[in-house]
């Protein structure tokens, strides 16, 4: 079932900048700092930084 | 948003993959919301953070603090214990957090070992009157406290 439409599907374990409507990835990097460099020229309000977790692991977090 | 005291966020959609076949199996939903932090006059990019009722405190990747000019290691060092008794070193700093149009002063633990931003009970959930996780509609609702 590879037909799932999700903008983050190709960005496992990476930091991405989603468009403000969350429908597309406008930039990606392996770290926040690398991603920031790719966002020069964007207004901060235009994107949402998002870490894409591994897809084969269950998100079960607590500290 | 019908009631200005209620902030409603749709869960963020991710995908799940079978470890053996690497096939995508389904979409999963998690209560990530978009927030920003500021320190001094520097405001961060908006970022998605997981509203995590299992987390005692806020825990963010150090790079998000550095983005707003925080010298992370100048904060008070704390040791946090997570699932599997994994210990994480973090540094507590005071920031402002922006949730919708609302701004709160709070404390955040920043760690160089943490990737997923977490919003925990002390310093985030306790800023609100109530927090509702709606697992059927995949929404989280943050209900603001009455101003006295």
N, CA and C atoms of all chains as a GROMACS GRO file, in nm:
protein
  633
    1UNK      N    1   0.085  -0.120   0.000
    1UNK     CA    2   0.000   0.000   0.000
    1UNK      C    3   0.089   0.125   0.000
    2UNK      N    4   0.155   0.149  -0.113
    2UNK     CA    5   0.246   0.262  -0.122
    2UNK      C    6   0.178   0.389  -0.173
    3UNK      N    7   0.045   0.389  -0.180
    3UNK     CA    8  -0.024   0.502  -0.243
    3UNK      C    9  -0.064   0.610  -0.143
    4UNK      N   10  -0.012   0.601  -0.021
    4UNK     CA   11  -0.046   0.702   0.079
    4UNK      C   12   0.012   0.836   0.034
    5UNK      N   13  -0.073   0.938   0.031
    5UNK     CA   14  -0.027   1.071  -0.007
    5UNK      C   15   0.003   1.151   0.118
    6UNK      N   16   0.128   1.171   0.143
    6UNK     CA   17   0.169   1.248   0.259
    6UNK      C   18   0.295   1.323   0.216
    7UNK      N   19   0.299   1.455   0.237
    7UNK     CA   20   0.415   1.531   0.187
    7UNK      C   21   0.547   1.488   0.250
    8UNK      N   22   0.541   1.421   0.365
    8UNK     CA   23   0.665   1.387   0.436
    8UNK      C   24   0.718   1.248   0.402
    9UNK      N   25   0.651   1.182   0.309
    9UNK     CA   26   0.679   1.040   0.287
    9UNK      C   27   0.825   1.014   0.243
   10UNK      N   28   0.888   1.109   0.179
   10UNK     CA   29   1.026   1.089   0.133
   10UNK      C   30   1.132   1.149   0.227
   11UNK      N   31   1.091   1.186   0.346
   11UNK     CA   32   1.182   1.262   0.433
   11UNK      C   33   1.200   1.200   0.571
   12UNK      N   34   1.193   1.070   0.577
   12UNK     CA   35   1.208   1.001   0.704
   12UNK      C   36   1.340   1.040   0.772
   13UNK      N   37   1.330   1.071   0.901
   13UNK     CA   38   1.450   1.104   0.981
   13UNK      C   39   1.516   1.236   0.941
   14UNK      N   40   1.443   1.321   0.874
   14UNK     CA   41   1.499   1.450   0.836
   14UNK      C   42   1.416   1.564   0.896
   15UNK      N   43   1.474   1.680   0.896
   15UNK     CA   44   1.400   1.802   0.929
   15UNK      C   45   1.348   1.860   0.800
   16UNK      N   46   1.220   1.894   0.798
   16UNK     CA   47   1.162   1.955   0.678
   16UNK      C   48   1.097   2.087   0.715
   17UNK      N   49   1.084   2.174   0.614
   17UNK     CA   50   1.005   2.295   0.630
   17UNK      C   51   0.876   2.272   0.550
   18UNK      N   52   0.767   2.261   0.622
   18UNK     CA   53   0.637   2.245   0.556
   18UNK      C   54   0.583   2.383   0.520
   19UNK      N   55   0.510   2.391   0.410
   19UNK     CA   56   0.438   2.514   0.380
   19UNK      C   57   0.335   2.536   0.491
   20UNK      N   58   0.291   2.660   0.508
   20UNK     CA   59   0.205   2.688   0.622
   20UNK      C   60   0.072   2.611   0.617
   21UNK      N   61   0.031   2.567   0.497
   21UNK     CA   62  -0.091   2.484   0.489
   21UNK      C   63  -0.059   2.335   0.508
   22UNK      N   64   0.066   2.304   0.531
   22UNK     CA   65   0.116   2.168   0.559
   22UNK      C   66   0.098   2.073   0.441
   23UNK      N   67   0.077   2.128   0.321
   23UNK     CA   68   0.052   2.041   0.207
   23UNK      C   69   0.177   2.004   0.129
   24UNK      N   70   0.286   2.082   0.147
   24UNK     CA   71   0.407   2.045   0.074
   24UNK      C   72   0.532   2.077   0.155
   25UNK      N   73   0.638   2.007   0.120
   25UNK     CA   74   0.769   2.030   0.181
   25UNK      C   75   0.842   2.130   0.093
   26UNK      N   76   0.886   2.242   0.151
   26UNK     CA   77   0.955   2.343   0.069
   26UNK      C   78   1.107   2.333   0.082
   27UNK      N   79   1.155   2.267   0.186
   27UNK     CA   80   1.299   2.246   0.201
   27UNK      C   81   1.320   2.134   0.303
   28UNK      N   82   1.436   2.071   0.295
   28UNK     CA   83   1.466   1.962   0.389
   28UNK      C   84   1.615   1.961   0.420
   29UNK      N   85   1.649   1.907   0.536
   29UNK     CA   86   1.789   1.896   0.575
   29UNK      C   87   1.804   1.788   0.680
   30UNK      N   88   1.930   1.748   0.702
   30UNK     CA   89   1.951   1.643   0.801
   30UNK      C   90   1.955   1.699   0.943
   31UNK      N   91   1.962   1.832   0.955
   31UNK     CA   92   1.958   1.894   1.087
   31UNK      C   93   1.883   2.027   1.076
   32UNK      N   94   1.848   2.082   1.191
   32UNK     CA   95   1.778   2.211   1.192
   32UNK      C   96   1.867   2.318   1.130
   33UNK      N   97   1.995   2.314   1.164
   33UNK     CA   98   2.085   2.419   1.114
   33UNK      C   99   2.101   2.410   0.962
   34UNK      N  100   2.110   2.288   0.912
   34UNK     CA  101   2.121   2.272   0.767
   34UNK      C  102   1.995   2.322   0.697
   35UNK      N  103   1.881   2.292   0.760
   35UNK     CA  104   1.753   2.337   0.704
   35UNK      C  105   1.744   2.490   0.705
   36UNK      N  106   1.785   2.550   0.815
   36UNK     CA  107   1.780   2.697   0.825
   36UNK      C  108   1.855   2.763   0.709
   37UNK      N  109   1.970   2.707   0.673
   37UNK     CA  110   2.050   2.765   0.563
   37UNK      C  111   1.971   2.764   0.433
   38UNK      N  112   1.888   2.662   0.416
   38UNK     CA  113   1.810   2.651   0.292
   38UNK      C  114   1.686   2.742   0.293
   39UNK      N  115   1.659   2.802   0.406
   39UNK     CA  116   1.537   2.883   0.417
   39UNK      C  117   1.563   3.032   0.404
   40UNK      N  118   1.686   3.067   0.368
   40UNK     CA  119   1.714   3.210   0.347
   40UNK      C  120   1.627   3.256   0.229
   41UNK      N  121   1.560   3.366   0.245
   41UNK     CA  122   1.470   3.414   0.140
   41UNK      C  123   1.324   3.386   0.173
   42UNK      N  124   1.302   3.295   0.266
   42UNK     CA  125   1.165   3.269   0.311
   42UNK      C  126   1.133   3.358   0.431
   43UNK      N  127   1.010   3.402   0.439
   43UNK     CA  128   0.965   3.467   0.562
   43UNK      C  129   0.940   3.355   0.664
   44UNK      N  130   0.974   3.383   0.789
   44UNK     CA  131   0.959   3.278   0.890
   44UNK      C  132   0.816   3.226   0.897
   45UNK      N  133   0.719   3.316   0.876
   45UNK     CA  134   0.578   3.277   0.890
   45UNK      C  135   0.531   3.182   0.780
   46UNK      N  136   0.613   3.168   0.674
   46UNK     CA  137   0.570   3.090   0.558
   46UNK      C  138   0.589   2.940   0.577
   47UNK      N  139   0.665   2.901   0.679
   47UNK     CA  140   0.700   2.759   0.693
   47UNK      C  141   0.682   2.712   0.837
   48UNK      N  142   0.676   2.582   0.852
   48UNK     CA  143   0.674   2.520   0.985
   48UNK      C  144   0.782   2.411   0.986
   49UNK      N  145   0.880   2.427   1.074
   49UNK     CA  146   0.986   2.327   1.083
   49UNK      C  147   0.930   2.202   1.151
   50UNK      N  148   0.962   2.088   1.092
   50UNK     CA  149   0.904   1.962   1.142
   50UNK      C  150   1.006   1.851   1.134
   51UNK      N  151   1.024   1.778   1.244
   51UNK     CA  152   1.109   1.660   1.238
   51UNK      C  153   1.023   1.542   1.194
   52UNK      N  154   1.067   1.471   1.092
   52UNK     CA  155   0.992   1.354   1.043
   52UNK      C  156   1.051   1.230   1.109
   53UNK      N  157   0.976   1.168   1.198
   53UNK     CA  158   1.032   1.053   1.271
   53UNK      C  159   1.044   0.930   1.181
   54UNK      N  160   1.122   0.832   1.225
   54UNK     CA  161   1.129   0.707   1.148
   54UNK      C  162   0.990   0.644   1.136
   55UNK      N  163   0.959   0.593   1.017
   55UNK     CA  164   0.823   0.541   0.994
   55UNK      C  165   0.805   0.399   1.045
   56UNK      N  166   0.914   0.330   1.073
   56UNK     CA  167   0.901   0.191   1.118
   56UNK      C  168   0.916   0.178   1.270
   57UNK      N  169   0.906   0.292   1.339
   57UNK     CA  170   0.912   0.288   1.486
   57UNK      C  171   0.791   0.361   1.542
   58UNK      N  172   0.746   0.316   1.657
   58UNK     CA  173   0.629   0.376   1.720
   58UNK      C  174   0.672   0.495   1.804
   59UNK      N  175   0.604   0.607   1.787
   59UNK     CA  176   0.632   0.727   1.866
   59UNK      C  177   0.576   0.710   2.007
   60UNK      N  178   0.661   0.682   2.099
   60UNK     CA  179   0.615   0.666   2.236
   60UNK      C  180   0.716   0.738   2.324
   61UNK      N  181   0.686   0.865   2.348
   61UNK     CA  182   0.786   0.951   2.410
   61UNK      C  183   0.743   0.991   2.550
   62UNK      N  184   0.838   1.007   2.634
   62UNK     CA  185   0.812   1.068   2.765
   62UNK      C  186   0.945   1.096   2.832
   63UNK      N  187   0.946   1.200   2.910
   63UNK     CA  188   1.067   1.234   2.984
   63UNK      C  189   1.033   1.276   3.124
   64UNK      N  190  -1.220   2.826   1.456
   64UNK     CA  191  -1.215   2.838   1.601
   64UNK      C  192  -1.338   2.916   1.648
   65UNK      N  193  -1.438   2.849   1.701
   65UNK     CA  194  -1.563   2.915   1.738
   65UNK      C  195  -1.551   2.989   1.870
   66UNK      N  196  -1.477   2.932   1.961
   66UNK     CA  197  -1.463   2.992   2.093
   66UNK      C  198  -1.319   3.039   2.106
   67UNK      N  199  -1.301   3.170   2.134
   67UNK     CA  200  -1.164   3.222   2.136
   67UNK      C  201  -1.082   3.168   2.253
   68UNK      N  202  -1.150   3.105   2.350
   68UNK     CA  203  -1.076   3.046   2.462
   68UNK      C  204  -1.030   2.905   2.430
   69UNK      N  205  -1.076   2.853   2.318
   69UNK     CA  206  -1.040   2.715   2.281
   69UNK      C  207  -0.953   2.715   2.156
   70UNK      N  208  -0.833   2.664   2.169
   70UNK     CA  209  -0.744   2.652   2.054
   70UNK      C  210  -0.750   2.507   2.007
   71UNK      N  211  -0.793   2.488   1.884
   71UNK     CA  212  -0.810   2.352   1.833
   71UNK      C  213  -0.708   2.327   1.722
   72UNK      N  214  -0.636   2.218   1.734
   72UNK     CA  215  -0.535   2.182   1.634
   72UNK      C  216  -0.562   2.040   1.584
   73UNK      N  217  -0.558   2.026   1.452
   73UNK     CA  218  -0.563   1.891   1.395
   73UNK      C  219  -0.431   1.821   1.420
   74UNK      N  220  -0.438   1.692   1.450
   74UNK     CA  221  -0.316   1.613   1.464
   74UNK      C  222  -0.238   1.618   1.332
   75UNK      N  223  -0.108   1.600   1.343
   75UNK     CA  224  -0.023   1.594   1.225
   75UNK      C  225  -0.024   1.450   1.173
   76UNK      N  226  -0.028   1.437   1.041
   76UNK     CA  227  -0.033   1.304   0.980
   76UNK      C  228   0.107   1.257   0.940
   77UNK      N  229   0.140   1.139   0.986
   77UNK     CA  230   0.264   1.075   0.942
   77UNK      C  231   0.226   0.943   0.875
   78UNK      N  232   0.325   0.866   0.838
   78UNK     CA  233   0.295   0.734   0.782
   78UNK      C  234   0.366   0.627   0.863
   79UNK      N  235   0.314   0.507   0.852
   79UNK     CA  236   0.374   0.393   0.921
   79UNK      C  237   0.423   0.296   0.814
   80UNK      N  238   0.539   0.237   0.841
   80UNK     CA  239   0.602   0.148   0.743
   80UNK      C  240   0.631   0.014   0.809
   81UNK      N  241   0.608  -0.091   0.734
   81UNK     CA  242   0.642  -0.224   0.785
   81UNK      C  243   0.794  -0.239   0.785
   82UNK      N  244   0.848  -0.276   0.902
   82UNK     CA  245   0.993  -0.283   0.915
   82UNK      C  246   1.055  -0.385   0.819
   83UNK      N  247   0.984  -0.494   0.795
   83UNK     CA  248   1.041  -0.600   0.710
   83UNK      C  249   1.025  -0.568   0.562
   84UNK      N  250   0.903  -0.533   0.522
   84UNK     CA  251   0.877  -0.514   0.378
   84UNK      C  252   0.906  -0.371   0.332
   85UNK      N  253   0.918  -0.279   0.427
   85UNK     CA  254   0.937  -0.136   0.397
   85UNK      C  255   0.819  -0.077   0.320
   86UNK      N  256   0.706  -0.147   0.321
   86UNK     CA  257   0.584  -0.095   0.258
   86UNK      C  258   0.515   0.000   0.354
   87UNK      N  259   0.459   0.106   0.299
   87UNK     CA  260   0.378   0.193   0.383
   87UNK      C  261   0.246   0.122   0.413
   88UNK      N  262   0.211   0.118   0.540
   88UNK     CA  263   0.094   0.040   0.578
   88UNK      C  264  -0.028   0.126   0.609
   89UNK      N  265  -0.006   0.243   0.670
   89UNK     CA  266  -0.120   0.329   0.704
   89UNK      C  267  -0.070   0.466   0.744
   90UNK      N  268  -0.166   0.558   0.753
   90UNK     CA  269  -0.133   0.689   0.808
   90UNK      C  270  -0.154   0.685   0.959
   91UNK      N  271  -0.069   0.754   1.030
   91UNK     CA  272  -0.088   0.766   1.174
   91UNK      C  273  -0.098   0.915   1.210
   92UNK      N  274  -0.162   0.942   1.320
   92UNK     CA  275  -0.190   1.080   1.360
   92UNK      C  276  -0.128   1.103   1.498
   93UNK      N  277  -0.065   1.218   1.514
   93UNK     CA  278  -0.004   1.248   1.644
   93UNK      C  279  -0.028   1.396   1.677
   94UNK      N  280  -0.044   1.425   1.808
   94UNK     CA  281  -0.080   1.561   1.848
   94UNK      C  282   0.038   1.659   1.846
   95UNK      N  283   0.086   1.687   1.727
   95UNK     CA  284   0.186   1.791   1.709
   95UNK      C  285   0.115   1.922   1.681
   96UNK      N  286   0.160   2.030   1.745
   96UNK     CA  287   0.104   2.161   1.717
   96UNK      C  288   0.217   2.257   1.679
   97UNK      N  289   0.181   2.361   1.606
   97UNK     CA  290   0.280   2.459   1.564
   97UNK      C  291   0.295   2.567   1.670
   98UNK      N  292   0.417   2.586   1.718
   98UNK     CA  293   0.445   2.689   1.818
   98UNK      C  294   0.572   2.764   1.776
   99UNK      N  295   0.600   2.871   1.845
   99UNK     CA  296   0.726   2.943   1.826
   99UNK      C  297   0.782   2.976   1.963
  100UNK      N  298   0.912   3.001   1.969
  100UNK     CA  299   0.969   3.051   2.093
  100UNK      C  300   1.043   3.180   2.064
  101UNK      N  301   1.060   3.262   2.167
  101UNK     CA  302   1.144   3.380   2.152
  101UNK      C  303   1.232   3.394   2.276
  102UNK      N  304   1.343   3.463   2.253
  102UNK     CA  305   1.439   3.492   2.361
  102UNK      C  306   1.494   3.630   2.330
  103UNK      N  307   1.481   3.721   2.424
  103UNK     CA  308   1.516   3.859   2.391
  103UNK      C  309   1.423   3.905   2.280
  104UNK      N  310   1.482   3.957   2.174
  104UNK     CA  311   1.399   4.004   2.062
  104UNK      C  312   1.399   3.906   1.946
  105UNK      N  313   1.457   3.790   1.964
  105UNK     CA  314   1.465   3.695   1.852
  105UNK      C  315   1.353   3.593   1.858
  106UNK      N  316   1.283   3.580   1.747
  106UNK     CA  317   1.169   3.489   1.737
  106UNK      C  318   1.206   3.373   1.644
  107UNK      N  319   1.173   3.253   1.686
  107UNK     CA  320   1.209   3.134   1.606
  107UNK      C  321   1.116   3.119   1.486
  108UNK      N  322   1.155   3.031   1.396
  108UNK     CA  323   1.061   2.981   1.297
  108UNK      C  324   0.948   2.908   1.372
  109UNK      N  325   0.828   2.904   1.317
  109UNK     CA  326   0.728   2.813   1.374
  109UNK      C  327   0.781   2.669   1.362
  110UNK      N  328   0.752   2.587   1.462
  110UNK     CA  329   0.794   2.447   1.452
  110UNK      C  330   0.687   2.357   1.515
  111UNK      N  331   0.683   2.234   1.469
  111UNK     CA  332   0.588   2.138   1.524
  111UNK      C  333   0.645   2.073   1.649
  112UNK      N  334   0.567   2.074   1.755
  112UNK     CA  335   0.608   2.009   1.880
  112UNK      C  336   0.496   1.915   1.924
  113UNK      N  337   0.537   1.804   1.982
  113UNK     CA  338   0.441   1.703   2.027
  113UNK      C  339   0.387   1.740   2.165
  114UNK      N  340   0.256   1.752   2.174
  114UNK     CA  341   0.193   1.772   2.305
  114UNK      C  342   0.196   1.636   2.375
  115UNK      N  343   0.278   1.627   2.478
  115UNK     CA  344   0.313   1.495   2.534
  115UNK      C  345   0.277   1.491   2.683
  116UNK      N  346   0.163   1.434   2.713
  116UNK     CA  347   0.119   1.428   2.853
  116UNK      C  348   0.208   1.336   2.936
  117UNK      N  349   0.292   1.256   2.870
  117UNK     CA  350   0.385   1.170   2.944
  117UNK      C  351   0.514   1.240   2.980
  118UNK      N  352   0.535   1.358   2.924
  118UNK     CA  353   0.658   1.433   2.952
  118UNK      C  354   0.635   1.526   3.070
  119UNK      N  355   0.724   1.522   3.166
  119UNK     CA  356   0.709   1.608   3.284
  119UNK      C  357   0.731   1.754   3.249
  120UNK      N  358   0.823   1.779   3.156
  120UNK     CA  359   0.860   1.917   3.124
  120UNK      C  360   0.877   1.932   2.973
  121UNK      N  361   0.898   2.057   2.931
  121UNK     CA  362   0.923   2.082   2.788
  121UNK      C  363   1.066   2.042   2.754
  122UNK      N  364   1.082   1.976   2.641
  122UNK     CA  365   1.215   1.935   2.598
  122UNK      C  366   1.228   1.962   2.449
  123UNK      N  367   1.322   2.051   2.415
  123UNK     CA  368   1.340   2.089   2.274
  123UNK      C  369   1.483   2.061   2.229
  124UNK      N  370   1.499   2.037   2.099
  124UNK     CA  371   1.635   2.024   2.046
  124UNK      C  372   1.712   2.154   2.070
  125UNK      N  373   1.839   2.141   2.107
  125UNK     CA  374   1.920   2.260   2.138
  125UNK      C  375   1.924   2.358   2.021
  126UNK      N  376   1.920   2.307   1.898
  126UNK     CA  377   1.932   2.395   1.781
  126UNK      C  378   1.816   2.496   1.775
  127UNK      N  379   1.701   2.461   1.830
  127UNK     CA  380   1.590   2.557   1.830
  127UNK      C  381   1.617   2.672   1.927
  128UNK      N  382   1.684   2.641   2.037
  128UNK     CA  383   1.723   2.747   2.130
  128UNK      C  384   1.832   2.834   2.071
  129UNK      N  385   1.927   2.770   2.004
  129UNK     CA  386   2.036   2.847   1.942
  129UNK      C  387   1.983   2.939   1.832
  130UNK      N  388   1.874   2.896   1.770
  130UNK     CA  389   1.811   2.978   1.664
  130UNK      C  390   1.769   3.115   1.718
  131UNK      N  391   1.733   3.122   1.845
  131UNK     CA  392   1.690   3.250   1.903
  131UNK      C  393   1.800   3.311   1.991
  132UNK      N  394   1.920   3.260   1.979
  132UNK     CA  395   2.034   3.323   2.043
  132UNK      C  396   2.064   3.277   2.185
  133UNK      N  397   2.007   3.167   2.227
  133UNK     CA  398   2.035   3.118   2.363
  133UNK      C  399   2.170   3.045   2.365
  134UNK      N  400   2.251   3.080   2.464
  134UNK     CA  401   2.373   3.004   2.489
  134UNK      C  402   2.331   2.886   2.577
  135UNK      N  403   2.299   2.775   2.513
  135UNK     CA  404   2.229   2.664   2.578
  135UNK      C  405   2.298   2.619   2.707
  136UNK      N  406   2.428   2.601   2.700
  136UNK     CA  407   2.499   2.541   2.814
  136UNK      C  408   2.511   2.636   2.932
  137UNK      N  409   2.468   2.760   2.915
  137UNK     CA  410   2.466   2.851   3.030
  137UNK      C  411   2.345   2.825   3.119
  138UNK      N  412   2.250   2.748   3.069
  138UNK     CA  413   2.132   2.713   3.149
  138UNK      C  414   2.169   2.611   3.256
  139UNK      N  415   2.075   2.590   3.347
  139UNK     CA  416   2.097   2.492   3.454
  139UNK      C  417   2.093   2.350   3.396
  140UNK      N  418   2.195   2.273   3.425
  140UNK     CA  419   2.198   2.136   3.370
  140UNK      C  420   2.103   2.045   3.447
  141UNK      N  421   2.024   1.968   3.372
  141UNK     CA  422   1.934   1.870   3.434
  141UNK      C  423   1.950   1.735   3.363
  142UNK      N  424   1.922   1.629   3.436
  142UNK     CA  425   1.922   1.496   3.376
  142UNK      C  426   1.778   1.448   3.367
  143UNK      N  427   1.736   1.406   3.249
  143UNK     CA  428   1.598   1.361   3.228
  143UNK      C  429   1.599   1.212   3.198
  144UNK      N  430   1.501   1.145   3.252
  144UNK     CA  431   1.492   1.000   3.232
  144UNK      C  432   1.370   0.969   3.146
  145UNK      N  433   1.391   0.898   3.035
  145UNK     CA  434   1.280   0.866   2.946
  145UNK      C  435   1.251   0.718   2.943
  146UNK      N  436   1.180   0.677   2.839
  146UNK     CA  437   1.145   0.536   2.823
  146UNK      C  438   1.272   0.452   2.813
  147UNK      N  439   1.268   0.336   2.875
  147UNK     CA  440   1.386   0.250   2.875
  147UNK      C  441   1.495   0.302   2.966
  148UNK      N  442   1.457   0.396   3.051
  148UNK     CA  443   1.550   0.458   3.146
  148UNK      C  444   1.671   0.519   3.077
  149UNK      N  445   1.648   0.569   2.956
  149UNK     CA  446   1.754   0.639   2.884
  149UNK      C  447   1.767   0.779   2.942
  150UNK      N  448   1.891   0.815   2.977
  150UNK     CA  449   1.915   0.945   3.039
  150UNK      C  450   1.957   1.047   2.933
  151UNK      N  451   1.898   1.165   2.944
  151UNK     CA  452   1.928   1.273   2.850
  151UNK      C  453   1.974   1.393   2.932
  152UNK      N  454   2.084   1.454   2.889
  152UNK     CA  455   2.133   1.577   2.954
  152UNK      C  456   2.068   1.696   2.884
  153UNK      N  457   2.016   1.788   2.963
  153UNK     CA  458   1.952   1.907   2.905
  153UNK      C  459   1.988   2.028   2.990
  154UNK      N  460   1.957   2.145   2.936
  154UNK     CA  461   1.989   2.270   3.002
  154UNK      C  462   1.864   2.358   3.005
  155UNK      N  463   1.824   2.398   3.124
  155UNK     CA  464   1.698   2.472   3.140
  155UNK      C  465   1.719   2.622   3.113
  156UNK      N  466   1.634   2.675   3.029
  156UNK     CA  467   1.639   2.818   2.999
  156UNK      C  468   1.496   2.874   2.996
  157UNK      N  469   1.483   3.003   3.029
  157UNK     CA  470   1.352   3.068   3.022
  157UNK      C  471   1.331   3.127   2.883
  158UNK      N  472   1.214   3.103   2.828
  158UNK     CA  473   1.180   3.158   2.696
  158UNK      C  474   1.034   3.203   2.699
  159UNK      N  475   0.993   3.268   2.591
  159UNK     CA  476   0.850   3.289   2.569
  159UNK      C  477   0.806   3.189   2.464
  160UNK      N  478   0.687   3.134   2.483
  160UNK     CA  479   0.634   3.041   2.384
  160UNK      C  480   0.505   3.100   2.327
  161UNK      N  481   0.493   3.093   2.196
  161UNK     CA  482   0.379   3.150   2.123
  161UNK      C  483   0.289   3.036   2.077
  162UNK      N  484   0.166   3.042   2.123
  162UNK     CA  485   0.067   2.939   2.088
  162UNK      C  486  -0.052   3.012   2.028
  163UNK      N  487  -0.068   3.003   1.897
  163UNK     CA  488  -0.167   3.088   1.832
  163UNK      C  489  -0.131   3.234   1.858
  164UNK      N  490  -0.226   3.310   1.906
  164UNK     CA  491  -0.200   3.452   1.934
  164UNK      C  492  -0.161   3.474   2.079
  165UNK      N  493  -0.141   3.367   2.152
  165UNK     CA  494  -0.112   3.377   2.296
  165UNK      C  495   0.037   3.358   2.322
  166UNK      N  496   0.086   3.434   2.419
  166UNK     CA  497   0.228   3.427   2.455
  166UNK      C  498   0.239   3.393   2.603
  167UNK      N  499   0.326   3.298   2.634
  167UNK     CA  500   0.347   3.257   2.773
  167UNK      C  501   0.496   3.258   2.804
  168UNK      N  502   0.529   3.299   2.925
  168UNK     CA  503   0.667   3.282   2.970
  168UNK      C  504   0.677   3.144   3.032
  169UNK      N  505   0.781   3.074   2.997
  169UNK     CA  506   0.793   2.938   3.049
  169UNK      C  507   0.939   2.894   3.052
  170UNK      N  508   0.960   2.775   3.102
  170UNK     CA  509   1.094   2.716   3.101
  170UNK      C  510   1.097   2.600   3.003
  171UNK      N  511   1.211   2.588   2.937
  171UNK     CA  512   1.230   2.478   2.843
  171UNK      C  513   1.364   2.413   2.872
  172UNK      N  514   1.367   2.283   2.868
  172UNK     CA  515   1.494   2.209   2.874
  172UNK      C  516   1.539   2.188   2.730
  173UNK      N  517   1.660   2.232   2.699
  173UNK     CA  518   1.715   2.214   2.565
  173UNK      C  519   1.822   2.105   2.570
  174UNK      N  520   1.816   2.015   2.475
  174UNK     CA  521   1.914   1.906   2.473
  174UNK      C  522   1.973   1.888   2.334
  175UNK      N  523   2.103   1.862   2.331
  175UNK     CA  524   2.170   1.833   2.204
  175UNK      C  525   2.139   1.690   2.159
  176UNK      N  526   2.077   1.612   2.247
  176UNK     CA  527   2.048   1.472   2.216
  176UNK      C  528   1.903   1.451   2.170
  177UNK      N  529   1.821   1.556   2.175
  177UNK     CA  530   1.678   1.542   2.147
  177UNK      C  531   1.643   1.589   2.007
  178UNK      N  532   1.568   1.510   1.935
  178UNK     CA  533   1.526   1.550   1.800
  178UNK      C  534   1.382   1.600   1.797
  179UNK      N  535   1.293   1.530   1.865
  179UNK     CA  536   1.151   1.566   1.858
  179UNK      C  537   1.117   1.666   1.968
  180UNK      N  538   1.067   1.784   1.932
  180UNK     CA  539   1.027   1.882   2.034
  180UNK      C  540   0.908   1.830   2.114
  181UNK      N  541   0.920   1.835   2.247
  181UNK     CA  542   0.812   1.786   2.334
  181UNK      C  543   0.760   1.900   2.422
  182UNK      N  544   0.628   1.908   2.432
  182UNK     CA  545   0.565   2.003   2.524
  182UNK      C  546   0.504   1.922   2.638
  183UNK      N  547   0.556   1.942   2.757
  183UNK     CA  548   0.518   1.856   2.869
  183UNK      C  549   0.420   1.921   2.965
  184UNK      N  550   0.401   1.855   3.076
  184UNK     CA  551   0.297   1.898   3.172
  184UNK      C  552   0.336   2.029   3.240
  185UNK      N  553   0.456   2.031   3.301
  185UNK     CA  554   0.497   2.153   3.370
  185UNK      C  555   0.562   2.246   3.267
  186UNK      N  556   0.506   2.362   3.251
  186UNK     CA  557   0.562   2.458   3.156
  186UNK      C  558   0.488   2.465   3.025
  187UNK      N  559   0.395   2.371   3.005
  187UNK     CA  560   0.307   2.384   2.888
  187UNK      C  561   0.163   2.346   2.922
  188UNK      N  562   0.139   2.220   2.950
  188UNK     CA  563  -0.001   2.179   2.976
  188UNK      C  564  -0.061   2.259   3.091
  189UNK      N  565   0.022   2.291   3.191
  189UNK     CA  566  -0.032   2.364   3.307
  189UNK      C  567  -0.055   2.513   3.279
  190UNK      N  568  -0.023   2.557   3.157
  190UNK     CA  569  -0.055   2.695   3.120
  190UNK      C  570  -0.203   2.709   3.083
  191UNK      N  571  -0.270   2.596   3.065
  191UNK     CA  572  -0.408   2.597   3.015
  191UNK      C  573  -0.505   2.546   3.122
  192UNK      N  574  -0.629   2.585   3.105
  192UNK     CA  575  -0.734   2.538   3.196
  192UNK      C  576  -0.753   2.386   3.179
  193UNK      N  577  -0.764   2.346   3.053
  193UNK     CA  578  -0.780   2.203   3.023
  193UNK      C  579  -0.713   2.174   2.889
  194UNK      N  580  -0.670   2.051   2.873
  194UNK     CA  581  -0.617   2.006   2.745
  194UNK      C  582  -0.689   1.876   2.710
  195UNK      N  583  -0.750   1.873   2.592
  195UNK     CA  584  -0.829   1.756   2.553
  195UNK      C  585  -0.766   1.691   2.430
  196UNK      N  586  -0.736   1.563   2.442
  196UNK     CA  587  -0.688   1.485   2.328
  196UNK      C  588  -0.809   1.410   2.272
  197UNK      N  589  -0.849   1.442   2.151
  197UNK     CA  590  -0.963   1.374   2.090
  197UNK      C  591  -0.910   1.274   1.987
  198UNK      N  592  -0.900   1.149   2.029
  198UNK     CA  593  -0.840   1.046   1.944
  198UNK      C  594  -0.934   1.000   1.832
  199UNK      N  595  -1.062   1.033   1.843
  199UNK     CA  596  -1.154   0.998   1.735
  199UNK      C  597  -1.150   1.100   1.621
  200UNK      N  598  -1.144   1.227   1.658
  200UNK     CA  599  -1.140   1.333   1.556
  200UNK      C  600  -0.996   1.379   1.528
  201UNK      N  601  -0.899   1.318   1.596
  201UNK     CA  602  -0.758   1.353   1.574
  201UNK      C  603  -0.735   1.502   1.593
  202UNK      N  604  -0.780   1.550   1.705
  202UNK     CA  605  -0.761   1.692   1.737
  202UNK      C  606  -0.717   1.706   1.882
  203UNK      N  607  -0.639   1.809   1.908
  203UNK     CA  608  -0.608   1.844   2.046
  203UNK      C  609  -0.664   1.984   2.070
  204UNK      N  610  -0.728   2.000   2.185
  204UNK     CA  611  -0.786   2.130   2.220
  204UNK      C  612  -0.717   2.183   2.345
  205UNK      N  613  -0.672   2.306   2.335
  205UNK     CA  614  -0.611   2.376   2.449
  205UNK      C  615  -0.710   2.482   2.494
  206UNK      N  616  -0.756   2.472   2.616
  206UNK     CA  617  -0.856   2.567   2.666
  206UNK      C  618  -0.786   2.666   2.758
  207UNK      N  619  -0.792   2.792   2.718
  207UNK     CA  620  -0.721   2.898   2.792
  207UNK      C  621  -0.784   2.920   2.929
  208UNK      N  622  -0.700   2.960   3.025
  208UNK     CA  623  -0.750   2.994   3.158
  208UNK      C  624  -0.825   3.126   3.152
  209UNK      N  625  -0.920   3.144   3.242
  209UNK     CA  626  -0.987   3.274   3.255
  209UNK      C  627  -0.888   3.376   3.305
  210UNK      N  628  -0.891   3.495   3.245
  210UNK     CA  629  -0.804   3.601   3.295
  210UNK      C  630  -0.867   3.661   3.419
  211UNK      N  631  -0.789   3.670   3.528
  211UNK     CA  632  -0.846   3.723   3.652
  211UNK      C  633  -0.815   3.872   3.665
   0.00000   0.00000   0.00000
